[in-house]
Amino acid sequence: MPKVYAYIRVSTEEQVASGMGLPAQERRAKAYFEYLITLPEYQDFEWGGVCEESGVSAYSVPLLQRPAGREMNANLEKGDHVVFLRMDRAFRSVKDFLGTYELWDTRGVNVHFLDLGVDMSTANGRLTLHILASVAQWESDVKSERIKAALAEKKARKRKYVRHSPFGFKYIGRNKVAVPD
């Protein structure tokens, strides 16, 4: 009997506060499953469960290398479905998206992205998701560039830019200026 799995993830406490915390994601995924099984083609499906990640970056760790992603992948069988609430909960890299999608497609696993409402079985659906995967990667790359630039500026101004002071220095004052120690 085919199963529907949900993959949910948060990487920061900010996401929890924004309403995209793990309990909220799980409720939405289960509600979607309850809707699916009202449709004739999904009536014989079972709930496979929730695969949950907390504090794991989709930017630096591909889906199938994350603990819950690896476990979910191992459990998937032909005809199963995977539900993601948003593309960025699963993928922040085009390479990761394409590699995972191609693997699952050859295994007969179907993918749902709830925020997009895109059918991956159509040419238009696949095109849309390829574009959106590129946008997700671009968004992550831009964020990374901003953070690196801000840290470089702090370093140039001898302000605190890492958790601990550099060897031979200490941070002093309200602005955390690095001075020789």
Sequence and secondary structure as in RCSB ss.txt:
>XXXX:A:sequence
MPKVYAYIRVSTEEQVASGMGLPAQERRAKAYFEYLITLPEYQDFEWGGVCEESGVSAYSVPLLQRPAGREMNAN
LEKGDHVVFLRMDRAFRSVKDFLGTYELWDTRGVNVHFLDLGVDMSTANGRLTLHILASVAQWESDVKSERIKAA
LAEKKARKRKYVRHSPFGFKYIGRNKVAVPD
>XXXX:A:secstr
  EEEEEEEE SHHHIIIIISHHHHHHHHHHHHHHHTTSGGGTT EEEEEEEEES  TTTS GGGSHHHHHHHHH
  TT EEEESSHHHH S HHHHHHHHHHHHHHT EEEETTTT  TTSHHHHHHHHHHHHHHHHHHHHHHHHHHHH
HHHHHHTTB  SSS  TTEEEETTTTEEEE 
